Amino acid sequence: MPMLSRRSFLRIASASAATLPFLPSLLRAGPSTLQAADFETLRRGVGTFTARGGTIRWLVRDGAVVVIDSQFPDAAQTCWNDLPEREGQSLDLFINTHHHGDHTAGNGVFAEHTDRLVAHANVPDLQREAANEGEAESLTYPTETYTDTWSESIGDETIRLHHNGPAHTGGDTVIHFEEANVAHVGDLVFNRVYPFIDIDGGALTTNWISTLETLHDTFDDDTIVIHGHGAPDAGITGGREDLLVMRDFLAGLNEFVAQALEEGQSIDEIADQEQLPGFEEYAREDWPLPLEACLRAVHREQTGGGNA
């Protein structure tokens, strides 16, 4: 599979992505490719929804309804229509974990049911910068933003948002439902698959590594961690130990690139790898994001170079 540039990835993570037929339906926007919706209830009215794109999380409990991330419009509509136990209740709050289209393209569906759309302060600008030509005006943006932390009680649940600095993007939010002890870390974890490292969107893998360690220390062994993406056999939910698995992969990328640079290898030599030593399980034929893109992004971060 050819390398995906940032622009290519953002196309598959937007409503216009259906024009890239070689990519799996996970990242397309066309309604005809919507995968079977899957709701899973986790704990205290908190659950997940998957169809295509980044994992949606929801809370329906004691009159409170909260949704995190929106995938694409058709998936978002299915999620809202079939949300377990909602029974006509209105939406109290909607949150985005970050700006990428496979988490935000369906925002407009949920905006019809609430005027409270919350995200990190960098998300609106990042949405605009990532938009295809002429698309920015049609996007649905946050109506409330924060910089470092945000907290609110809805029903009998306390929701805490935290931004740990640039990691997967420059606008990542971790959402912790404190009473349920369930955390949504968005795309800070691609569970046992190659991640997208959005350098142009503010990604910084060294701080990403530090953030994962901080979160591991913040949560406990009872915390359920929801990931943005995951391999089918690894899943999109797990525990805090998965944070360190992701950390180790990013550290392995950095160590590999640093060693190759020390040996005088060119970027093309560095990127010409079928597998990352020690992380062979990540090389999956059914996953669209290649190792080459990860290596080029880390090379760009370490050298301060231009577009990889």
C-alpha positions in Angstrom: 0.0 0.0 0.0 1.4 3.5 -0.9 2.2 5.9 1.8 -0.6 8.1 3.0 0.3 11.8 3.3 -1.5 13.9 5.9 -3.7 15.3 3.1 -4.6 11.8 2.0 -5.4 10.7 5.5 -7.6 13.7 6.1 -9.5 12.9 2.9 -10.3 9.4 4.2 -11.2 11.1 7.6 -13.7 13.4 6.0 -17.1 13.3 4.3 -15.4 13.5 0.9 -13.4 10.3 1.6 -15.7 8.1 -0.4 -13.7 9.1 -3.5 -10.8 6.9 -2.2 -12.2 3.4 -3.1 -9.0 1.5 -2.2 -9.5 2.2 1.5 -11.7 0.1 3.8 -15.1 1.2 4.8 -13.8 1.9 8.3 -12.7 5.3 7.0 -15.1 6.0 4.2 -18.0 8.4 4.4 -20.3 6.9 1.8 -23.6 5.7 3.5 -23.7 2.6 1.4 -20.5 1.3 3.1 -21.7 1.8 6.7 -20.8 -1.2 8.8 -23.2 -3.0 11.1 -23.6 -0.8 14.2 -22.3 -2.2 17.4 -23.4 -0.9 20.8 -21.6 -2.2 23.9 -22.6 -1.2 27.4 -19.6 -1.0 29.8 -20.5 0.4 33.2 -22.9 2.8 34.9 -24.7 3.7 31.7 -21.5 4.2 29.8 -20.9 2.4 26.5 -19.3 2.4 23.1 -20.6 2.6 19.5 -18.7 1.4 16.5 -19.6 1.5 12.8 -16.8 3.3 10.9 -14.2 5.8 12.1 -13.1 6.7 15.6 -14.9 5.1 18.5 -18.0 6.9 19.8 -18.7 6.8 23.6 -22.0 7.5 25.2 -23.6 8.0 28.6 -27.3 7.4 29.2 -28.1 7.4 32.9 -30.6 9.1 35.3 -31.8 11.6 32.8 -28.3 12.4 31.5 -27.3 11.9 27.9 -23.7 12.6 26.7 -22.0 11.6 23.5 -18.3 11.7 22.6 -17.2 11.9 19.0 -19.4 11.4 15.9 -17.7 9.3 13.2 -19.6 10.2 9.9 -23.1 11.6 9.4 -24.7 8.2 8.6 -23.1 6.5 11.6 -23.9 9.4 13.9 -27.6 9.2 12.9 -27.7 5.5 13.5 -26.0 6.0 16.9 -28.5 8.7 18.0 -31.5 6.8 16.7 -30.6 3.5 18.4 -28.8 4.8 21.6 -29.7 2.2 24.3 -32.2 3.3 27.0 -32.4 6.9 25.6 -36.2 6.7 25.2 -36.7 10.2 23.8 -34.3 11.9 26.2 -32.6 15.0 24.9 -28.8 15.3 24.5 -27.2 17.3 27.3 -23.6 17.5 26.0 -21.5 16.5 23.1 -17.6 16.3 23.2 -14.9 15.8 20.6 -11.6 14.1 21.5 -9.8 15.9 18.6 -10.4 17.4 15.2 -10.0 14.6 12.7 -12.9 14.0 10.3 -13.5 10.3 11.4 -14.3 11.7 14.8 -16.1 15.0 13.8 -17.7 14.6 10.4 -21.0 13.6 12.1 -21.0 16.5 14.5 -23.9 18.2 12.7 -26.2 15.3 13.5 -25.7 15.8 17.3 -25.7 19.6 16.9 -29.4 19.2 16.0 -30.1 18.0 19.5 -27.8 20.2 21.7 -26.1 23.6 21.4 -23.3 22.4 23.8 -20.4 21.0 21.7 -17.2 20.9 23.7 -13.6 20.4 22.6 -10.1 21.7 23.2 -9.5 25.3 22.2 -7.2 24.3 19.2 -9.8 22.1 17.6 -11.8 24.8 15.6 -8.6 26.1 13.9 -7.3 22.6 13.3 -10.6 21.6 11.7 -10.4 24.6 9.3 -6.8 23.9 8.5 -7.5 20.3 7.7 -10.6 20.9 5.6 -10.6 20.3 1.9 -11.0 23.4 -0.3 -14.5 24.9 0.2 -15.4 22.5 3.0 -14.7 24.6 6.1 -18.0 26.5 6.0 -20.0 23.3 6.1 -18.2 21.8 9.1 -19.8 21.8 12.6 -17.4 23.4 15.2 -17.3 23.3 19.0 -19.5 25.9 20.7 -17.5 25.7 24.0 -13.7 25.2 24.3 -11.2 24.9 27.1 -7.4 25.0 27.4 -6.1 22.7 30.2 -9.0 21.2 32.2 -12.8 21.2 32.2 -15.2 19.6 34.6 -19.0 19.3 35.0 -21.5 17.1 36.7 -24.4 15.9 34.7 -26.9 13.7 36.5 -25.0 11.7 38.9 -21.8 11.5 36.8 -18.8 13.9 36.9 -17.1 14.4 33.6 -13.6 15.7 33.5 -11.7 16.8 30.4 -7.9 17.2 30.3 -5.4 18.3 27.6 -1.8 17.2 28.2 -0.2 19.2 25.4 0.5 18.1 21.8 0.5 14.4 21.2 -1.6 12.7 18.4 -2.6 16.3 17.5 -2.3 19.7 19.0 -5.9 19.5 20.4 -6.3 16.1 22.1 -8.8 15.7 24.9 -9.0 12.8 27.4 -12.4 12.4 28.9 -12.8 10.7 32.3 -16.2 9.8 33.7 -15.1 9.7 37.3 -18.0 7.8 39.0 -18.0 5.1 36.3 -14.2 5.2 36.1 -14.2 5.0 32.3 -11.8 7.1 30.2 -11.9 7.9 26.5 -8.4 8.7 25.3 -9.4 9.1 21.6 -6.5 8.5 19.2 -3.9 8.7 21.9 -4.2 4.9 21.5 -4.4 3.0 18.2 -4.6 -0.4 19.9 -2.0 -2.7 18.2 -2.2 -1.0 14.8 -0.1 1.7 13.1 -1.2 5.1 14.2 -1.6 8.4 12.3 1.0 10.9 13.5 -0.4 14.3 12.4 2.7 16.5 12.4 1.0 19.3 10.5 -1.8 19.1 13.1 0.5 19.6 16.0 1.5 16.0 16.8 4.6 15.5 19.0 5.5 11.9 19.7 7.9 12.7 22.5 5.1 14.4 24.5 2.6 11.7 23.3 4.9 9.2 25.1 4.9 11.3 28.2 1.2 11.8 28.1 0.6 8.1 28.0 2.8 7.6 31.0 1.0 10.3 32.9 -2.4 8.8 32.1 -1.2 5.4 33.2 -0.3 6.9 36.5 -3.5 8.8 36.8 -5.9 5.9 36.2 -6.0 2.7 38.2 -6.4 -1.0 37.5 -10.2 -0.7 37.6 -10.3 2.0 34.9 -11.8 1.0 31.6 -9.9 2.8 28.8 -11.7 3.4 25.4 -9.3 3.7 22.4 -9.9 5.6 19.2 -9.0 2.6 17.1 -7.9 -0.9 17.5 -7.1 -4.2 15.8 -10.1 -6.6 15.6 -8.3 -9.1 17.9 -7.2 -6.3 20.3 -10.4 -4.3 20.5 -11.3 -0.7 21.3 -11.6 -1.1 25.1 -9.0 -2.2 27.6 -7.1 -1.1 30.7 -4.4 1.3 31.6 -1.8 -1.3 30.5 -2.7 -0.6 26.9 -1.4 3.0 27.4 2.0 1.6 28.0 1.8 -0.7 24.9 1.1 2.4 22.8 4.0 4.2 24.6 6.4 1.4 23.8 5.5 1.4 20.1 6.1 5.2 19.8 9.3 4.8 21.8 10.3 2.0 19.4 9.7 4.3 16.4 11.8 7.1 17.9 14.6 4.7 18.8 14.6 3.2 15.3 14.7 6.5 13.5 17.4 8.0 15.8 19.6 5.0 15.3 19.1 5.1 11.5 20.0 8.8 11.5 23.1 8.1 13.5 24.1 5.6 10.9 23.6 8.2 8.2 20.6 6.6 6.5 18.4 8.7 4.2 14.7 9.2 4.8 13.9 6.8 2.0 16.1 4.1 3.6 14.6 4.7 7.0 11.0 4.5 5.7 11.7 1.3 3.6 10.7 -1.1 6.4 8.0 -3.8 6.3 7.9 -4.2 10.0 9.3 -2.4 13.1 11.5 -4.8 15.1 9.8 -5.9 18.2 6.3 -4.8 16.9 5.7 -7.3 14.2 2.0 -7.8 15.2 1.3 -4.3 14.0 1.9 -5.2 10.3 -1.7 -6.1 9.3 -2.9 -6.4 5.8 -6.4 -5.1 6.7 -5.2 -1.8 8.2 -4.8 1.2 5.8 -2.2 3.2 7.7 1.3 2.0 6.9 4.5 1.9 8.9 6.2 4.1 6.3 4.0 7.1 7.2 4.9 6.6 10.9 8.6 6.5 10.2 8.5 9.6 7.9 6.6 11.5 10.6 9.0 10.7 13.3 12.0 11.5 11.0 10.4 14.8 10.3 9.9 15.5 14.1 13.5 14.5 14.9 15.1 16.5 12.1 12.7 19.5 12.0 12.3 18.9 8.3 9.5 19.8 5.9 6.7 17.5 4.7 7.8 13.9 4.8 
